[in-house]
Amino acid sequence: MDKPPYQVTTAILNLYGKINDRLGQCKGLMLVRPEARLRRENRIRTIHSSLAIEGNTLQIDQVTAILENKKVVAPAREILEVQNAILVYDQLFNVNSLSEQDFLRAHGLLVNGLVDEAGIYRSKSVGIMKGNEVKHVAPGAQMVPGLMKSLFQYLRQDDDPTIIKSCVFHYEMEFIHPFQDGNGRMGRFWQTRILMDENSIFEFLPIEATIKHKQAEYYQALAEADRQGKSTVFIEYMLERILESLDDVLKIPGTKGADYAQRVDFALSQLEGWFDRKKYLEVCKNVSTATASRDLRQMIEDGIVEVSGTGRMTRYRKNLTSRST
């Protein structure tokens, strides 16, 4: 395996440390899975922003309407781009970030009906134009399968942190430009999928929105990485956007704590097998002993957990026959 060229700089280490700190705050607030309203709003922002970066002119209210299956008056191609993006983001948990086959299938969904070569690597050479100037000449089409195979091997085998590898993959995929169309959308989508292997909250973070707000810097970072022949500057840029996204979600009113349903959802995602009240408190750090006792009693009444023992020997376990919380 040939490792893509990049350096882990002091700036990268500092940003990585701050991101881990924010992820710790999210865990403490049980924001592994934000409330439904926030998840929906962030998904809309993600889809709108990723498409807008590539020139889609639909406004966020139009994207919302399409998501709600309402009629929208707009160019048919742009509507189809939104519909396809909704489909592919709905598949985030159903694709394996390390699977090249899943990567190709996701691309097939993303550009279905938009290009001839959907879900397959391009068959022709391409250059990226800005006005009349060629900004980037991608590797020849015959090189793409080998380069992408090597990139997925890097994802699977390299020991660097997943968050950093997600940035490297994003840049290298854009450099290879493996598809006829949809490369930018796929790069951002697949980075999100890789990040979810680190923490499930990344499914709901609109990182694409922070990129859109600093879109010029996005392209500058890509171009500078091309010039330097390594992805270091792009890694720094993307870590800044990830940190910004985490800071944004932590600032949202209502994230300073969690209700019963959120606590249960979070706790049962962390606890395996039998657990007692002490273990529950270790996971839900911001609640009192009395609240933990009330939660556990309510979980029994709701049929969410089964119980063994009494008094101090009481143990709880997720009831596998109950509906998901």
N, C-alpha and C positions, 0 to 999 in steps of 0.2 A: 504494500500500500504506500503510495506517494502522498505524504501529508501536504495539504495546501499551505502555501507560504504565508505566515503571519507571525508577529511578535506579541507576547503578552507583556504589555507596557505597564508602567506604574498607574497610568490613567485607567487602563482596563481593570487592573486589580482593585483600584479604589471604587470604580463604578460597580464592579461585581460585588464587592463587599456591601455597598449601599443597597443594591438590589436584594441581597440576602437578608439584610436588616428589614427592608420593607416587607419581604415575604414572611418574615417572622412576625411582624406586626399584623399582617393579614391573618396568619394562623391564630394569633392570640385573640383576634376579633371574630374568629370563625368565619372569615370571608373566603374560604376555599370555594364556596358556591354562593355568590351573591344572590340577593332576592330576585324573584322572577322579573320584576319591572326593570331592574338595573341590567339584568342579563339581556333582556330584549332590547333595551335602548342601546347598549353597547354593541350588540350584534348589528343593529341597523347602522350605527356609526362606522363600524368596521367595514361593512359592505359598501356603504356610500363612499367612504374615504378611499378604499383600495381601487374602486372603479374610477373615482374622480381623478386620482393620480394619473390614470391612463387616458383621461380625456372624456369620460362619460359625463354628460351635462345634467343628468337628472338630479333634482334637489332631494334633500333628506326626507321631506314629506312625501315625495313621489316614491321613493324607495320603501317608505313605511306603507304606503297604499298598496304597492305590489306585494309586499309581505302579507298583507291582509286580504289578498286576492280581489282588490278593488280595481276598477278600470282606470287606466292612466293614459292621457293623451301625450305621446312622446314618440320619438323615432323607434321603430320596431326593434332595431338592432340593440339599442340601449336598454330597452325593456328586457330583451332576452339576456343581455349581459347580467342584469340584476337578478332575473329568475334563476339563471345558472349559478350565480354566486350564492344565492340563498340555498340552493340544493347542495352545493359543495361544502358550505360551512355547516350545514346540518349533519354532514358526514364526518365531522372532526373526530368523534370518538370511535368511528367505525373504520378508520384507516390507521395503519401502522407506520409510524414515522421512519422506520428503518427499512421499509419495503419499497423497492423501486417499482414493483408492479402496482402497488396502491397509489404511488405518486403519479404513474401514467393514467390510472383509472380516474383519479381526481382531476387531472387535466382534461380528460375526456368529458367529464361533467361540466367543467368550467367553460369550455369553448364549444360545447355541443351546438351544432347549427350555425356556428360563427365562422369556422375555418374547415378546410378539407382534412387537414391532418390533426384530428382531435384524438388525444390519447396516445399519440405516437411521436417519436422524435422527428425533427424536421429532415427533409430530404434534400434541401438546397442550402447553399451558403448564404449568410445574411450579414448586413452591416447596419449599424445603428446611426441614423442620420439626425442632425440637428440643423434645420434649415437646409442649406446646400453643403454642409460640412459633415464628413463622416467622422463620428465621435468614437466609434468602437467597431472593429471587425471581429466577429465571433469566430471561434475555431470552425474548420470545415465540417460539413455535415457528417462525413465518414468518421470523424473523431468523436462525435457526440456520445454514442453508446459507451465507448470505453471510458470517457471522462466522467460520465454520470455513474457508471459502475464503481469507479474509483472513489467518487465523492460519497456514495452510500457506504462503501467500505470504511471510509474515514469516520462517518457517523457511528457505525457499529463498533469500531475497534479502537478509536483514539481515546485516551484517558483524560483529555481536557474536559472541564465542566460543560454540561449540556447547554447552559445558557450561552457560553462562548461559541460552542460548535454550531448552535442555531444561527448565529450571526455569520460565521464562516460559510455555512451552507448557503445562506441567502446570497451572499456576495458571489460565491463561486458559481452558483446556478445562473445568476444574472450574467456573469462573464461568459459562461459556456453558451448561454442563450439557446437552450436545447429545443425549443418549440417554434413553430411557425408564428404563433401568436400566443399571448397570455403569459409570457415569461415573468413580467413584473407581478401580476396577480398571484401566480404560483409561488414565486419566491417569498412573498409576504405570507401567503396561506401556509406554506410548508414550515416556515419559521415558527408560526404560531403552534402548529402541530408538534414540532420538536420541543418547544417550550413547555407544552402540556405534560411532557414526560418528566419535567422537573417539578411542576406544580400545576394542579388542575385549574387554578384561578386564571391561568393564561388563556383558557378558552373564552373568557368573558372580558378580557382587557382589550380595548380598542387601540392597539398599538398603531394600527394603520392611520388612525386619526391624528396621532402625534406626528407621524411621518408627513401626512398631508399638510399640517401646519408649518412644517419646515421642509417643504418639498424641494426647494432649490438646494438646500444643504444635502438632501438625500442624493440628488444627482451629482452634486459636487463630490461627496464622499465616494460614490461609485467611480467617478472619473479619476479622482486622486489615487484611489486604490489601483486602478488600471495603470496609471502613470508610474506608481511605485513598484508594481508587480507583486503586491501582497495586500491582504485584506485588513491590515491593522487599523487604518484610519476608518474604515467602514465598520469594523467591530466597535470602535469607540463611539461612533455616531449612533449605532443601533442600541448599544447599552444605555446611552443617554435617553433614547426614546422609550425604552423599556422602563427605566427608572421614572421617567415623567409619567408614564401610564399608571404605574403603581402609586405614585404620589397623588395623582388625580383621583383614583378610586378611594384612597384613604381620606381624602378631603370631603367626599360626598356626605351630606347630612344623612344621618341614619346608620352610618357604618360604625358608630361608636358603641358597639354592643350587639347582641343578638337575642332574638326572641326564642321561645321554647322550640318551635319547629326548626329554626336554624341551628340551635345548639344540638338537637337530636341528630339532625342531618350530618352535622360536622362530627359529632362524637362517634357515631356508628361508622363513619368513613375511616376513623382512626383506630378504633378498638376491634380486636379480633378475638373470637372465642369468648370465654367467661370473663367478666370483670366485676369489680365491686365499686362502691361509691367513691372510694379513694382514687381508683383509676379514672373514674369519670371526672373527678375534680382536677386530676393532672392534665386531662385533655381540655376541659373547659375551665381555664385558669381564672377567668374573671367573674365567676359566680360564687356565691356563698354556699356553705354546707347545707343550709336550709333550702336554698334554691335547687341544689343538686338532688336532695331528697324528694322535693316536689316533682322535679323532672322525672325521676325514676318511677315514682308512683303513677304519674300520668302516662309514662311509657307502658307500664303494665296494663293500665286501664285501656289504652289505645291498642293493645295487642302487639305493640312494636317489639317488646322483649319478652322472653320467658325467664322464669325465676327458679333458683335452686337455693335451698337453705333458708334459715331465718335469723333475725337479729343481726349480730355482727358478722355472721357467716353467710349472709345473703349475697348471692352472686346473680348476675344478669347476663343474658346473651341475646343477640339479635334473633328475633323470631323469623326464620327464613320463609315461613308460610304467610307472613303478613305482607301487605302491600308496601311498596317503597315509600319512605317519608319524603 
